[in-house]
Amino acid sequence: MPRLTSDRRKLKKIYILFALVLFSSLLKAQEPGKVLTSVFDEALTDKTAYSQLEYLSKNTKGRLSGSPASFKAIEYTRQALINAGADTVWLQKVMVPNWKRGVENCRITSSKSGSEELSITALGLSVGTDANGLKSKVIEVHDFEELRAIGRKRIEGKIVFFNRPLDNKLINTFSAYSGAVNQRTSGASEASKYGAIAVIVRSMNPFLDNFPHTGVTHYADSVNPIPAVAVSTIGAELLSKWLKTDSTLTATLISTCKIYPDTVSYNVIGEIRGALKPHEYITVGGHLDAWDIAEGAHDDAGGCVQAIEMIRIYKKLGIKPKRTVRAVMFMNEEMSSTGGKAYAEEAKKKGEIHYAALESDRGVMSPRGFGFDAEGTRLEKLKSLASWFAPFNIRDFDTGEGGSDISPLKAMGALQIAFIPDAQRYFSYHHSANDTFEQVNIRELQMGSAGIASLIYLIDLFDL
């Protein structure tokens, strides 16, 4: 028995030595700079990802989790991963909300200004009205502090209109979004505490247009759920203007959306098996679901096809990662992020080691760089990768957060990475019917795909 153990140890040492020699020879043969050039060359001259994006946008429009369109998208991306050459492709069960939009209409009437129909859309997971709707006076507020100051006596029985715009002075549009979005996510819940019967929320859009932007809303357990809708920014401006001259203005609101019992859906996963550390995983993904009013090209079919493109490029160029690299199409990011939670829960049960995770969910405009949830020496090493990307004009490497789908992997030690494209136009599309295939520039999509594939290659290669 001792002899057998000794022989096994010798064999293990030989295997490790062989693996190191093999990796050293691969590194010399690959020459990272040349590999990155080949990745960009391939991405910029191939239209596979763009064609995939067109299919998802035009043939699975409105792929809200649990919908027929979402299942069509699941099957399409499963086959796309097979066609890309993934070693293994599978579906992972996810429980998702089952919310459906209904008839929507909002008409405001003023004795001084007349009558006008506003462009509205129900907020996800909102309760609805009955078929006849509801009618009441409207009271405008800008934040929860103003709501509290006004108090129940003046709010009870009225429709609350949250009209806080995004702060256009902020260069980072995601910071502007974060500073305004609580009126959408929690506005109905807060207004209900003071007896409001419904809320109308200004769309999370820095531009003036007539596209209402939806998004999820949540209710505290202790409040009575009330209907919640978003109004376009043009509609918000009109409503605010009329209220200034007529405080007796009324709104007639119909929104017959409904919440049904949760249903089954799936994450779509494809991987390339690691050559040296197959039991360590790097996840790259986007979310496959999209709001029912949108094609969801930027949010987030683009992120999904970029993850698939990474697999295709690696296989096409013969890039062999040390670790197992996965492309994941997460389901149900928009309403309750159960896709990301299910992925992390299964990984934990299997005892998987997750080394890093990247999410592309900020649109697919021109790539600017990457954000890393890291600090100290590791952050400095990651920031030093900028030198490899200088020839491709991708320069912003700094601290940041990964994304909602990959965030559960943080507790398992996975480095969180966010793909950061230029975001000045993003919130004109986000969660609206304006998010269409035509709003995506093919070269920007391709550059982002190449940047993501290159970053993962370097992180894996240099053990960063």
C-alpha positions in Angstrom: 0.0 0.0 0.0 2.8 2.6 0.8 4.4 1.7 -2.5 1.2 2.4 -4.4 0.8 5.8 -2.6 4.3 6.8 -3.5 3.8 5.9 -7.1 0.7 8.0 -7.3 2.5 10.9 -5.8 5.2 10.6 -8.5 2.6 10.4 -11.2 0.9 13.5 -9.9 4.2 15.4 -9.9 4.9 14.3 -13.4 1.4 15.4 -14.5 1.8 18.8 -12.9 5.3 19.3 -14.5 3.9 18.2 -17.8 1.0 20.6 -17.5 3.3 23.5 -16.6 5.6 22.8 -19.5 2.6 22.5 -21.8 1.2 25.8 -20.6 4.6 27.5 -20.9 4.8 26.4 -24.5 1.2 27.5 -25.2 1.9 30.9 -23.8 5.0 31.3 -26.0 3.2 30.1 -29.0 0.1 32.3 -28.4 1.9 35.7 -27.7 -1.0 37.5 -26.0 -0.7 40.7 -28.1 -1.1 38.7 -31.3 -4.0 36.7 -29.8 -5.9 39.9 -29.0 -5.4 41.2 -32.5 -6.7 38.0 -33.9 -9.8 38.2 -31.6 -10.6 41.7 -32.7 -10.0 40.8 -36.3 -12.4 37.9 -36.1 -15.1 39.8 -34.2 -14.9 42.8 -36.6 -15.2 40.7 -39.7 -17.9 38.2 -38.7 -21.6 39.1 -38.5 -22.8 36.0 -36.6 -23.5 38.0 -33.4 -25.3 40.7 -35.3 -27.5 38.2 -37.0 -28.3 36.5 -33.7 -29.2 39.9 -32.2 -31.5 40.6 -35.1 -33.3 37.3 -34.6 -33.8 37.8 -30.9 -35.0 41.3 -31.4 -37.4 40.7 -34.2 -38.5 37.1 -33.5 -38.6 37.0 -29.7 -39.8 40.5 -29.0 -41.2 41.0 -25.5 -39.6 37.9 -24.1 -40.7 38.6 -20.5 -39.9 35.6 -18.3 -42.5 32.9 -18.6 -43.8 34.2 -22.0 -44.0 32.2 -25.2 -41.4 34.6 -26.7 -39.0 33.8 -23.9 -39.1 30.0 -24.6 -38.5 30.7 -28.2 -35.4 32.7 -27.2 -34.3 29.9 -24.9 -34.3 27.4 -27.7 -32.6 29.8 -30.1 -29.7 30.6 -27.8 -29.3 27.0 -26.8 -28.8 26.1 -30.5 -26.6 29.2 -31.0 -24.2 27.9 -28.3 -24.1 24.5 -29.9 -23.4 26.1 -33.3 -20.6 28.2 -31.6 -18.9 25.0 -30.7 -19.4 24.9 -26.9 -18.3 21.6 -25.4 -21.4 21.3 -23.3 -24.8 23.1 -23.5 -27.7 22.7 -21.1 -30.8 24.3 -19.6 -31.1 25.1 -15.9 -34.5 25.3 -14.3 -35.6 28.7 -12.8 -38.8 29.7 -11.2 -40.0 33.1 -12.5 -42.9 35.5 -11.9 -45.8 35.4 -14.3 -47.1 38.9 -14.7 -49.1 40.0 -17.8 -49.9 43.5 -19.1 -53.5 44.4 -20.0 -55.4 47.4 -21.4 -53.7 50.7 -20.7 -55.0 54.2 -20.9 -54.6 57.5 -19.1 -56.6 60.6 -19.9 -56.2 63.9 -18.0 -59.0 66.5 -17.9 -58.7 70.1 -16.9 -61.4 72.8 -16.9 -58.7 75.3 -18.1 -56.6 73.2 -20.5 -59.0 70.6 -21.9 -58.4 66.9 -22.2 -55.4 64.9 -23.3 -54.4 61.2 -23.5 -51.0 60.5 -22.0 -48.6 57.8 -23.2 -48.2 55.4 -20.3 -47.2 51.8 -19.5 -47.8 49.7 -16.4 -44.8 49.0 -14.1 -43.8 45.3 -13.8 -45.4 43.4 -11.0 -47.9 46.2 -10.4 -51.4 45.4 -9.5 -54.1 46.6 -12.0 -57.4 48.4 -12.0 -60.6 46.8 -13.1 -61.9 47.2 -16.6 -63.5 50.6 -15.8 -60.4 52.0 -14.3 -60.3 54.7 -11.7 -60.6 58.5 -11.7 -59.3 61.1 -9.2 -57.5 64.3 -8.7 -53.7 64.3 -9.2 -51.1 65.6 -6.7 -47.5 66.1 -7.9 -44.4 65.3 -5.7 -40.7 64.9 -6.4 -39.5 62.7 -3.6 -40.6 60.7 -0.6 -39.7 63.6 1.8 -42.2 65.8 0.0 -44.7 63.0 0.1 -44.4 62.9 3.9 -44.5 66.7 4.2 -47.8 66.8 2.3 -49.3 64.1 4.5 -52.3 61.8 4.4 -55.0 64.5 4.7 -54.1 65.9 1.2 -53.0 62.7 -0.4 -55.8 60.2 0.6 -58.0 59.2 -2.4 -55.8 60.9 -4.9 -53.4 59.7 -7.7 -49.8 60.6 -6.8 -47.6 61.8 -9.7 -43.8 61.3 -9.0 -42.0 63.8 -11.3 -38.3 63.8 -10.3 -36.2 63.8 -13.5 -32.8 62.2 -13.9 -30.0 64.7 -13.0 -28.5 65.7 -16.4 -25.5 67.4 -14.6 -24.2 63.9 -13.8 -21.8 62.6 -16.5 -22.3 59.0 -15.4 -25.9 58.3 -16.6 -26.1 55.2 -14.4 -25.6 57.5 -11.4 -28.4 59.8 -12.6 -30.6 56.7 -13.0 -29.8 55.5 -9.5 -30.6 58.9 -8.1 -34.2 58.8 -9.5 -35.2 55.2 -9.8 -36.5 54.7 -6.2 -39.7 56.6 -7.2 -40.4 53.8 -9.7 -39.4 50.8 -7.6 -40.9 52.0 -4.3 -43.2 55.0 -5.2 -46.4 53.0 -5.2 -45.6 51.4 -1.8 -44.7 54.8 -0.3 -47.8 56.6 -1.7 -50.1 53.8 -0.5 -49.0 54.6 3.1 -50.8 57.9 2.8 -53.9 56.6 1.2 -53.1 57.2 -2.5 -55.2 55.1 -4.9 -52.6 54.9 -7.7 -49.3 56.4 -8.9 -48.0 57.8 -12.1 -44.2 57.9 -12.4 -42.1 60.0 -14.7 -40.1 57.6 -17.0 -36.5 57.0 -16.1 -35.3 58.8 -19.3 -33.1 61.9 -19.5 -34.5 62.8 -22.9 -37.9 64.3 -23.9 -39.8 61.8 -26.1 -43.1 60.0 -26.1 -41.8 56.5 -25.1 -42.9 55.5 -21.6 -40.3 53.4 -19.9 -41.4 50.5 -17.7 -39.5 48.6 -15.0 -40.3 46.7 -11.9 -42.1 48.1 -8.8 -42.2 46.5 -5.3 -44.7 46.7 -2.5 -43.8 46.5 1.2 -45.7 43.7 3.0 -47.5 46.1 5.2 -49.1 48.3 2.5 -52.1 48.0 0.2 -50.8 47.5 -3.3 -52.0 50.2 -5.7 -51.7 50.5 -9.5 -48.5 52.0 -10.8 -47.7 53.2 -14.3 -44.9 55.1 -16.0 -45.7 58.1 -18.2 -43.4 59.3 -21.0 -41.3 62.4 -20.3 -43.3 64.5 -22.7 -46.4 63.4 -20.9 -44.9 64.2 -17.6 -44.0 67.7 -18.7 -47.5 68.3 -19.9 -49.2 66.9 -16.8 -46.9 69.1 -14.6 -47.6 72.2 -16.7 -51.4 71.6 -16.5 -51.3 71.0 -12.7 -49.6 74.4 -12.2 -52.7 76.2 -13.5 -55.4 73.7 -12.4 -55.0 71.8 -9.1 -58.5 70.3 -9.7 -57.2 68.4 -12.8 -58.3 64.8 -12.8 -56.9 61.6 -14.4 -58.8 58.6 -15.6 -56.5 55.6 -15.4 -57.0 52.1 -16.8 -54.4 49.4 -16.4 -55.7 45.9 -16.3 -52.4 44.0 -15.7 -52.5 40.9 -13.5 -50.1 38.7 -11.5 -50.4 35.0 -11.9 -48.7 32.1 -10.0 -45.0 31.7 -10.6 -44.0 29.4 -13.5 -41.0 27.5 -14.8 -38.3 28.9 -17.1 -34.6 28.3 -17.8 -31.2 29.7 -17.8 -29.2 28.7 -21.0 -25.6 27.7 -20.3 -22.7 26.7 -22.6 -19.1 26.1 -21.7 -15.6 25.4 -23.0 -13.9 22.9 -20.7 -10.7 24.3 -19.1 -7.4 22.7 -20.3 -5.5 23.0 -16.9 -8.0 24.0 -14.3 -11.3 22.6 -15.5 -12.9 22.8 -12.0 -12.5 26.5 -11.8 -15.1 28.6 -13.6 -15.3 32.0 -15.3 -18.8 33.1 -16.1 -19.7 35.6 -18.8 -23.4 36.5 -19.4 -26.3 38.7 -20.0 -30.0 38.3 -19.3 -32.3 36.8 -21.9 -35.6 38.2 -20.7 -36.7 41.6 -21.9 -39.7 43.8 -21.1 -42.8 42.9 -23.0 -43.1 46.3 -24.7 -39.5 46.1 -26.1 -37.4 44.2 -28.6 -34.7 44.3 -25.9 -31.8 44.7 -28.2 -29.6 46.7 -25.9 -31.3 45.3 -22.7 -30.1 42.7 -23.0 -30.0 40.5 -26.1 -26.8 42.3 -26.9 -25.1 41.1 -23.8 -26.3 37.5 -24.4 -24.9 37.4 -28.0 -21.6 38.9 -26.8 -21.3 35.9 -24.4 -22.1 33.5 -27.2 -19.6 35.3 -29.4 -16.8 34.7 -26.9 -17.4 30.9 -27.2 -17.5 31.1 -31.0 -14.3 33.2 -31.2 -12.4 30.9 -28.8 -13.4 27.9 -30.8 -12.7 29.5 -34.2 -9.2 30.7 -33.2 -8.3 27.6 -31.2 -7.9 29.5 -27.9 -7.8 27.0 -25.1 -8.6 28.6 -21.7 -6.9 27.1 -18.6 -10.2 27.4 -16.7 -13.7 26.3 -17.8 -15.3 29.4 -19.4 -19.1 29.6 -19.4 -21.5 31.7 -21.4 -24.8 32.1 -19.5 -28.1 33.5 -20.7 -29.8 34.4 -17.3 -33.6 34.4 -17.1 -35.7 36.9 -15.2 -33.2 39.6 -14.3 -35.9 42.3 -14.9 -38.4 41.4 -12.2 -36.7 39.4 -9.4 -33.3 38.1 -10.6 -34.1 34.4 -9.9 -31.9 33.3 -12.8 -28.8 34.6 -11.2 -29.8 33.2 -7.8 -30.6 29.7 -9.2 -27.2 29.6 -11.0 -25.3 30.5 -7.8 -27.3 28.1 -5.7 -26.6 25.1 -8.0 -22.9 26.1 -8.2 -22.8 26.1 -4.4 -24.5 22.7 -4.1 -21.9 21.3 -6.6 -19.0 22.8 -4.7 -17.9 24.7 -7.8 -15.0 27.2 -7.6 -16.0 30.4 -9.4 -12.9 32.4 -10.2 -14.5 35.4 -12.0 -17.8 36.5 -13.5 -18.5 39.3 -16.0 -21.9 40.7 -16.9 -22.8 42.7 -20.0 -26.0 44.6 -19.2 -25.4 48.2 -19.9 -26.2 48.2 -23.6 -23.9 47.4 -26.5 -22.6 50.8 -27.4 -18.9 51.5 -28.0 -16.8 49.8 -25.3 -15.0 52.1 -22.9 -13.6 49.6 -20.5 -14.4 47.4 -17.5 -15.2 47.9 -13.8 -13.8 45.5 -11.2 -15.1 44.9 -7.7 -11.6 44.5 -6.3 -9.0 46.4 -4.3 -5.4 46.5 -3.4 -2.8 44.6 -5.4 -5.4 42.7 -7.3 -7.1 45.8 -8.5 -3.8 47.3 -9.6 -3.0 44.2 -11.6 -6.4 44.3 -13.3 -6.0 48.0 -14.0 -2.7 47.3 -15.7 -4.5 45.3 -18.3 -5.4 48.7 -19.9 -2.0 48.6 -21.8 -3.1 45.5 -23.7 -6.3 47.4 -24.9 -4.7 50.7 -25.8 -4.4 49.7 -29.5 -8.2 49.2 -29.5 -9.1 52.5 -27.8 -10.5 50.7 -24.7 -9.0 52.6 -21.8 -11.2 52.8 -18.7 -10.1 50.1 -16.2 -11.1 50.9 -12.6 -13.3 49.9 -9.7 -16.9 49.0 -10.3 -19.7 46.5 -9.7 -20.5 43.4 -11.8 -24.2 43.2 -12.2 -27.4 41.8 -10.6 -27.2 38.3 -12.2 -23.6 37.6 -11.2 -23.8 39.3 -7.8 -24.7 36.0 -5.9 -21.4 34.6 -7.0 -19.5 37.2 -5.0 -20.1 35.3 -1.8 -18.3 32.3 -3.5 -15.2 34.4 -4.2 -15.8 35.2 -7.8 -14.3 38.5 -9.0 -17.1 40.7 -10.2 -16.6 42.5 -13.5 -18.8 44.9 -15.4 -18.5 45.5 -19.1 -18.7 49.3 -19.5 -19.8 50.8 -22.9 -20.5 54.4 -23.6 -23.7 55.1 -21.7 -24.8 58.6 -22.9 -27.6 57.1 -25.1 -28.5 54.1 -23.1 -31.4 55.4 -21.1 -33.3 56.7 -24.1 -33.8 52.9 -24.9 -33.8 51.3 -21.5 -37.1 49.5 -20.7 -39.0 51.1 -23.6 -40.4 50.3 -27.1 -37.4 52.4 -28.4 -35.0 49.5 -27.6 -35.0 48.0 -31.0 -32.5 46.2 -33.3 -32.1 49.4 -35.4 -30.7 51.2 -32.4 -27.6 48.9 -32.3 -24.5 49.7 -34.3 -22.9 46.6 -35.6 -19.3 47.8 -35.1 -20.0 48.8 -31.5 -21.5 45.4 -30.8 -18.5 43.7 -32.4 -15.9 45.8 -30.6 -17.6 45.0 -27.3 -17.6 41.3 -28.1 -13.9 41.4 -28.9 -13.2 43.4 -25.7 -15.0 40.9 -23.5 -13.4 37.8 -25.1 -10.0 39.5 -24.8 -10.4 40.5 -21.2 -11.4 37.0 -20.1 -8.5 35.5 -22.1 -6.0 37.7 -20.2 -7.5 37.2 -16.7 -7.4 33.4 -17.2 -3.9 33.5 -18.8 -2.2 35.6 -16.1 -4.2 34.3 -13.2 -5.5 37.8 -12.3 
